[in-house]
Amino acid sequence: MIGFGMIFDDTYRPFFEAVRRTPLYTPVTGPITVSLTAAASRTGTRVARYLDDPAASLGVFQNLSGSNAIPELLESGVRAVCVATPDDRHFGPAHAALSARKHVLIEKPSVLNLSDLDNLVALAERNDVLAKVVYHKLADPDHKKLHTLVVDQVLQHVNNGYCSLLEPKSISGGQFSEWIRGRNPGTYVAVHYLKLIDFTFGPLWSLDRISATGQRGLVGSPDGPTWDSVQLQVVYRHPDAREAAFDIHTSWVTPDNFPGYVEQEVQFRFDNGVWNAHQRKRGVELTVENRTPSELKNTPNYHYNGTFLEPWGERSQRGYGIEIIERFFREVAFVEHGGPADQRPERLRQMRSLTYNDLSADRNCVAIVQAMEAILARAAAGIPGSLVKVNGPEGGLALFEPGNAKPTILYSGRV
Ligand SMILES: NC(=O)c1ccc[n+]([C@@H]2O[C@H](COP(=O)([O-])OP(=O)(O)OC[C@H]3O[C@@H](n4cnc5c(N)ncnc54)[C@H](O)[C@@H]3O)[C@@H](O)[C@H]2O)c1
């Protein structure tokens, strides 16, 4: 584990705890044990706290910190590495792990530009290992149904839609204050919806153009590089040349006591239908004196992640946020233990062809993130209103500023 922060505690920790009790099993692999053997982080403080907690159930693992932590972790005999460092620190650890021939799972957003993505995909290919990214929304039962309805042609031809994901102020002001300078909430959370859109309504369409704007002044100064909220628009072109446009609004300055904590809503409109979904208003509304809305949520999403007393008496923590981590380890188990050694290349090929999480299928999302960040950087430099054209005559990603006919090429290859 590289990075041992909030998302480790939310999803990786419950996965490792559960798999320690019950190994992964399929008829072809037999039982596969998975154990956390080492964690590398900036200071090691949280790891030490976890290891000292008498209630912690992961057993002993190495707590590595400082400049040599990642090389030490890679030399410690690990087979797979999960990268859950801040957004702009994924590439280095992932590159080191793939170079050491480890299977790698990276938190979203995988990386922030296409040349880093090309680099990691080529490295994974050369070293015969998996390189995957976590997009848990694809495992949400509602989104699985959306995907099913689209593939089965019940919902036909998406035309447009909106998504909004609003995080509370405590994220930008407390949780992420160490690394927030120069960052934006679009990269942090719009990617959830970018992948949902790209995976669910693709792969036959092509990305056409990206624009973005946002607001500053709460997290940082009004003219600085740190963004409070971002409004992103992405336009795709269907094979029949009709366009589809999506607006994705994100923020990390919503009041801490707003009922949602994380507010997530989407609407997608098709030729023959409309899909409306709310991530937390799924029917449960809870009030507990002095405990909601902060410690307990008013409208909780227990499908993502929840702690339960199962009807059969067992305590558990589960949900699609954890299931998506387990899937990665199942894929690694299948590659390494799913049949004879001489058929490993075929098993690797099969797992790489899963476009929901393979890094090679993350091109459009990374392209949009790269374009959005370049547009926001231009705005912070005093030139708002740029647009990035995808796969035009000028190159893969060409940024056009208002009043300047000559684009800046962000990526020359084809996206
Ligand atoms: N899937 C989701 O819904 C979800 C939710 C939250 C965060 N995330 C993603 O997870 C990642 C981490 O977010 P978080 O909320 O856990 O952040 P966090 O700030 O709580 O934790 C970051 C961790 O990375 C470590 N770290 C920082 N720089 C490092 C370095 N150079 N080398 C090694 N370790 C380093 C820190 O010590 C800390 O343990 C981000 O990419 C974020 O986008 C995903």
The ligand as a Tripos MOL2 file, in Angstrom:
@<TRIPOS>MOLECULE
LIG
   44    48     1     0     0
SMALL
NO_CHARGES

@<TRIPOS>ATOM
      1 N1        -12.4160    6.2340   -4.7560 N.am      1 LIG1
      2 C1        -12.8160    7.3100   -4.0850 C.2       1 LIG1
      3 O1        -13.9970    7.6100   -3.9440 O.2       1 LIG1
      4 C2        -11.8110    8.1840   -3.4720 C.ar      1 LIG1
      5 C3        -12.1550    8.9480   -2.3680 C.ar      1 LIG1
      6 C4        -11.1620    9.7260   -1.7810 C.ar      1 LIG1
      7 C5         -9.9000    9.7670   -2.3460 C.ar      1 LIG1
      8 N2         -9.6110    9.0340   -3.4600 N.ar      1 LIG1
      9 C6         -8.2920    9.1120   -4.1030 C.3       1 LIG1
     10 O2         -7.3510    8.4920   -3.2600 O.3       1 LIG1
     11 C7         -6.1130    9.2000   -3.3180 C.3       1 LIG1
     12 C8         -5.7020    9.5640   -1.9030 C.3       1 LIG1
     13 O3         -6.7130   10.3340   -1.3170 O.3       1 LIG1
     14 P1         -6.9360   10.3440    0.2580 P.3       1 LIG1
     15 O4         -8.2570   10.9750    0.4780 O.co2     1 LIG1
     16 O5         -6.6900    9.0120    0.8660 O.co2     1 LIG1
     17 O6         -5.7640   11.3790    0.6680 O.3       1 LIG1
     18 P2         -5.0840   11.6060    2.0960 P.3       1 LIG1
     19 O7         -4.4850   12.9590    2.0490 O.co2     1 LIG1
     20 O8         -6.0340   11.2530    3.1960 O.co2     1 LIG1
     21 O9         -3.8980   10.4940    2.1300 O.3       1 LIG1
     22 C9         -2.8070   10.5420    1.2620 C.3       1 LIG1
     23 C10        -1.7720    9.5240    1.6990 C.3       1 LIG1
     24 O10        -0.6760    9.5590    0.7600 O.3       1 LIG1
     25 C11         0.5450    9.6670    1.4960 C.3       1 LIG1
     26 N3          1.5220   10.3400    0.6560 N.ar      1 LIG1
     27 C12         1.5330   11.6340    0.2340 C.ar      1 LIG1
     28 N4          2.5930   11.8570   -0.5520 N.ar      1 LIG1
     29 C13         3.2680   10.6860   -0.6310 C.ar      1 LIG1
     30 C14         4.4320   10.2660   -1.3120 C.ar      1 LIG1
     31 N5          5.0980   11.1210   -2.0890 N.pl3     1 LIG1
     32 N6          4.8470    8.9780   -1.1540 N.ar      1 LIG1
     33 C15         4.1500    8.1060   -0.3810 C.ar      1 LIG1
     34 N7          3.0240    8.4360    0.2620 N.ar      1 LIG1
     35 C16         2.5930    9.7130    0.1430 C.ar      1 LIG1
     36 C17         0.1990   10.4320    2.7470 C.3       1 LIG1
     37 O11         1.1850   10.1940    3.7510 O.3       1 LIG1
     38 C18        -1.1650    9.7980    3.0810 C.3       1 LIG1
     39 O12        -0.9640    8.5540    3.7330 O.3       1 LIG1
     40 C19        -6.3460   10.4010   -4.2460 C.3       1 LIG1
     41 O13        -5.8990   10.0890   -5.5300 O.3       1 LIG1
     42 C20        -7.8430   10.5460   -4.2780 C.3       1 LIG1
     43 O14        -8.3100   11.0590   -5.5120 O.3       1 LIG1
     44 C21       -10.5400    8.2250   -4.0040 C.ar      1 LIG1
@<TRIPOS>BOND
     1     1     2 1
     2     2     3 2
     3     2     4 1
     4     4     5 ar
     5     4    44 ar
     6     5     6 ar
     7     6     7 ar
     8     7     8 ar
     9     8     9 1
    10     8    44 ar
    11     9    10 1
    12     9    42 1
    13    10    11 1
    14    11    12 1
    15    11    40 1
    16    12    13 1
    17    13    14 1
    18    14    15 2
    19    14    16 1
    20    14    17 1
    21    17    18 1
    22    18    19 2
    23    18    20 1
    24    18    21 1
    25    21    22 1
    26    22    23 1
    27    23    24 1
    28    23    38 1
    29    24    25 1
    30    25    26 1
    31    25    36 1
    32    26    27 ar
    33    26    35 ar
    34    27    28 ar
    35    28    29 ar
    36    29    30 ar
    37    29    35 ar
    38    30    31 1
    39    30    32 ar
    40    32    33 ar
    41    33    34 ar
    42    34    35 ar
    43    36    37 1
    44    36    38 1
    45    38    39 1
    46    40    41 1
    47    40    42 1
    48    42    43 1
@<TRIPOS>SUBSTRUCTURE
     1 LIG1         1 GROUP 0 **** ****
